[in-house]
Amino acid sequence: MDGRESDAKKVSAPYVVAVIPCKTLSDRLPFKNFQDVGGKPMMLWAVMRAMCCPDIDLVAISTENSDEVMKRVPQLSSSIFDRVILMDRVEARHPNDPLFAVVIDALHQLGIKGVMERDPTHLVLLQPNVPTLDQGVVNRLVAAVVHDNFNVARHFDPSGAMTGGCDAYKIGALQSPIVMDSYNYAVVTNDIEVHTAEDLEIVRQVVKMRPVEGDARA
């Protein structure tokens, strides 16, 4: 294979970006995303899940205060997180869907920074407050859109609520906020989002009883 064939193959291959929206403040549970879970700041579990997924090429942490994130998660300065980009998001908000605005802003900033090898083909949205989410679940959701040709793959809890722990999209499906509430592939687990001190204690006990895979990286 000559250089031109190699370059063409590289351009046509999937390029997957994971976005982790990470607020530094929280009304119900102060500094929620940085609370200790299993000996790590809670949001670090989401970063590790993204880093350990074989289909994810780049990880972007979108926050309103990157200095505060680095202060509370010093592990991010380690070279093992060399594919993680920490950036302050622009405060512009989409009138109907703030989360959609965060995703679009993250992709826009990554393009400006020139850190992506090529235009992304898929996007993965990982929430920082679902620390018990299994690595295999993340891998399955991402593989559904990257390899199995689904447009949107979403994570639910048994009640049917979208936990947002991990959702995966084809870039072409992200044309409007509407698609973020739709899906054509789903995985249901018992994992919960942490919003309160009670939620935090539950996930701490889960991690204690069922060590989450992939924690050797940090």
C-alpha positions as CSV (number, residue, x, y, z in Angstrom):
1,M,0.0,0.0,0.0
2,D,1.5,3.3,-1.0
3,G,1.2,6.6,0.9
4,R,-1.8,7.9,-1.1
5,E,-3.8,4.7,-0.4
6,S,-2.8,4.9,3.3
7,D,-4.0,8.5,3.5
8,A,-7.3,7.7,1.8
9,K,-8.0,4.9,4.1
10,K,-7.2,7.1,7.1
11,V,-9.6,9.8,5.9
12,S,-12.4,7.3,5.3
13,A,-12.0,5.7,8.7
14,P,-14.3,6.7,11.6
15,Y,-13.1,9.5,13.9
16,V,-14.9,9.5,17.2
17,V,-15.0,12.4,19.7
18,A,-16.3,12.1,23.2
19,V,-17.6,15.2,25.0
20,I,-17.9,15.3,28.8
21,P,-19.8,18.3,30.0
22,C,-18.5,19.1,33.5
23,K,-19.9,21.9,35.6
24,T,-17.8,22.9,38.6
25,L,-20.7,24.0,40.7
26,S,-24.0,22.3,41.7
27,D,-27.0,23.5,43.7
28,R,-28.0,20.3,45.4
29,L,-24.6,18.7,46.0
30,P,-21.7,21.1,46.2
31,F,-18.9,20.3,43.7
32,K,-20.9,17.2,42.7
33,N,-18.7,16.1,39.8
34,F,-15.6,16.1,42.0
35,Q,-16.9,14.1,44.9
36,D,-14.8,11.0,45.8
37,V,-16.1,7.8,44.4
38,G,-13.9,4.7,44.8
39,G,-10.8,6.9,45.5
40,K,-11.2,9.1,42.5
41,P,-13.1,12.3,41.6
42,M,-16.4,11.2,40.2
43,M,-16.0,12.8,36.8
44,L,-12.7,11.0,36.3
45,W,-14.7,7.7,35.8
46,A,-16.3,9.2,32.7
47,V,-12.9,10.3,31.4
48,M,-11.5,6.8,32.0
49,R,-14.5,5.2,30.2
50,A,-13.9,7.3,27.2
51,M,-10.1,6.6,27.2
52,C,-10.6,2.9,27.5
53,C,-13.2,2.7,24.7
54,P,-11.4,1.3,21.6
55,D,-13.5,3.4,19.2
56,I,-13.0,6.8,20.8
57,D,-10.1,8.9,19.4
58,L,-10.4,12.1,21.3
59,V,-11.9,13.2,24.6
60,A,-13.1,16.8,25.3
61,I,-14.0,18.0,28.8
62,S,-16.3,21.0,28.4
63,T,-16.5,23.2,31.5
64,E,-17.0,26.8,32.6
65,N,-13.8,26.8,34.7
66,S,-10.9,24.7,33.5
67,D,-8.6,26.0,36.2
68,E,-11.0,24.6,38.9
69,V,-11.3,21.3,37.1
70,M,-7.5,20.9,37.1
71,K,-7.3,21.9,40.7
72,R,-9.8,19.3,41.8
73,V,-8.7,16.6,39.3
74,P,-4.9,16.8,39.2
75,Q,-4.8,13.3,37.7
76,L,-5.7,14.9,34.3
77,S,-2.1,16.3,34.1
78,S,-0.8,12.8,33.7
79,S,0.6,11.7,30.3
80,I,-1.9,8.8,30.2
81,F,-4.6,11.4,29.5
82,D,-2.8,12.8,26.4
83,R,-5.9,12.4,24.3
84,V,-8.0,14.5,26.7
85,I,-8.6,18.2,25.9
86,L,-9.8,20.4,28.7
87,M,-11.5,23.6,27.5
88,D,-13.7,26.5,28.8
89,R,-17.0,26.6,26.8
90,V,-18.5,29.6,25.3
91,E,-21.5,30.6,27.4
92,A,-23.9,30.9,24.4
93,R,-26.9,28.7,24.9
94,H,-29.3,27.2,22.4
95,P,-32.8,28.5,23.4
96,N,-34.4,25.0,23.4
97,D,-31.6,22.7,24.4
98,P,-28.6,23.8,26.5
99,L,-26.9,20.4,26.3
100,F,-27.1,20.5,22.5
101,A,-25.4,23.9,22.6
102,V,-22.6,22.4,24.8
103,V,-22.0,19.7,22.3
104,I,-21.9,22.0,19.3
105,D,-19.7,24.5,21.1
106,A,-17.2,21.7,22.0
107,L,-17.0,20.5,18.4
108,H,-16.5,24.1,17.2
109,Q,-13.8,24.8,19.7
110,L,-12.0,21.6,18.9
111,G,-12.0,22.6,15.3
112,I,-10.6,26.1,16.1
113,K,-7.8,24.5,18.3
114,G,-6.9,22.2,15.4
115,V,-6.5,19.2,17.7
116,M,-8.7,16.8,15.7
117,E,-6.9,14.7,13.1
118,R,-9.8,15.1,10.7
119,D,-13.5,16.0,10.8
120,P,-15.4,13.8,13.3
121,T,-17.8,11.1,12.0
122,H,-19.3,10.3,15.4
123,L,-19.9,11.9,18.8
124,V,-20.2,10.3,22.2
125,L,-21.8,12.2,25.1
126,L,-20.7,11.0,28.5
127,Q,-22.1,12.5,31.7
128,P,-19.7,13.0,34.6
129,N,-22.1,11.9,37.3
130,V,-22.8,8.2,36.4
131,P,-19.6,6.6,37.8
132,T,-20.9,3.1,38.0
133,L,-21.5,2.8,34.3
134,D,-19.7,-0.4,33.0
135,Q,-17.0,-0.1,30.4
136,G,-18.8,-2.8,28.3
137,V,-21.9,-0.6,28.1
138,V,-20.0,2.3,26.8
139,N,-18.3,0.1,24.3
140,R,-21.6,-1.3,23.1
141,L,-23.3,2.0,22.6
142,V,-20.3,3.5,20.7
143,A,-20.0,0.4,18.6
144,A,-23.7,0.6,17.7
145,V,-23.2,3.9,15.8
146,V,-19.6,3.3,14.6
147,H,-19.9,-0.3,13.4
148,D,-23.6,-1.3,13.3
149,N,-24.9,1.8,11.4
150,F,-27.4,3.0,14.0
151,N,-27.8,6.8,14.0
152,V,-28.4,7.3,17.8
153,A,-27.6,4.9,20.7
154,R,-28.8,5.8,24.2
155,H,-28.5,4.7,27.8
156,F,-31.7,4.2,29.9
157,D,-32.4,3.1,33.5
158,P,-35.1,0.5,34.1
159,S,-37.8,3.1,34.6
160,G,-37.3,4.2,31.0
161,A,-35.6,7.5,31.9
162,M,-32.7,8.5,29.8
163,T,-29.8,8.7,32.3
164,G,-27.5,10.3,29.8
165,G,-24.7,8.2,31.2
166,C,-23.5,7.5,27.7
167,D,-25.2,8.4,24.4
168,A,-23.6,8.0,20.9
169,Y,-24.5,9.7,17.7
170,K,-23.5,9.8,14.0
171,I,-22.4,13.4,13.3
172,G,-25.0,13.6,10.5
173,A,-27.8,13.0,13.1
174,L,-26.8,16.0,15.1
175,Q,-28.6,18.5,12.9
176,S,-30.9,19.8,15.6
177,P,-31.7,19.4,19.3
178,I,-34.6,17.1,18.4
179,V,-32.3,14.2,17.7
180,M,-30.9,14.3,21.2
181,D,-34.3,13.0,22.5
182,S,-34.6,10.3,19.8
183,Y,-32.8,7.0,19.4
184,N,-32.8,3.7,17.4
185,Y,-30.6,1.6,19.7
186,A,-30.7,1.4,23.5
187,V,-29.0,-0.2,26.5
188,V,-30.8,-0.4,29.8
189,T,-28.9,-0.7,33.1
190,N,-29.5,0.0,36.8
191,D,-27.0,2.8,37.0
192,I,-28.2,6.2,38.3
193,E,-27.2,9.8,37.9
194,V,-25.8,11.4,41.0
195,H,-27.6,14.6,42.0
196,T,-27.9,14.4,45.8
197,A,-25.9,13.2,48.8
198,E,-28.2,10.1,48.9
199,D,-27.4,9.3,45.3
200,L,-23.7,9.7,46.1
201,E,-23.8,7.3,48.9
202,I,-25.6,4.7,46.8
203,V,-22.9,4.8,44.0
204,R,-20.1,4.7,46.6
205,Q,-21.6,1.5,48.0
206,V,-22.0,0.0,44.5
207,V,-18.4,0.7,43.6
208,K,-17.3,-0.7,46.9
209,M,-19.2,-4.0,46.3
210,R,-18.6,-4.2,42.6
211,P,-15.3,-2.7,41.6
212,V,-15.7,-0.9,38.2
213,E,-13.5,-2.2,35.4
214,G,-10.8,-0.1,33.9
215,D,-9.6,1.8,37.0
216,A,-6.0,0.9,36.5
217,R,-5.4,3.9,34.3
218,A,-5.5,6.5,37.1
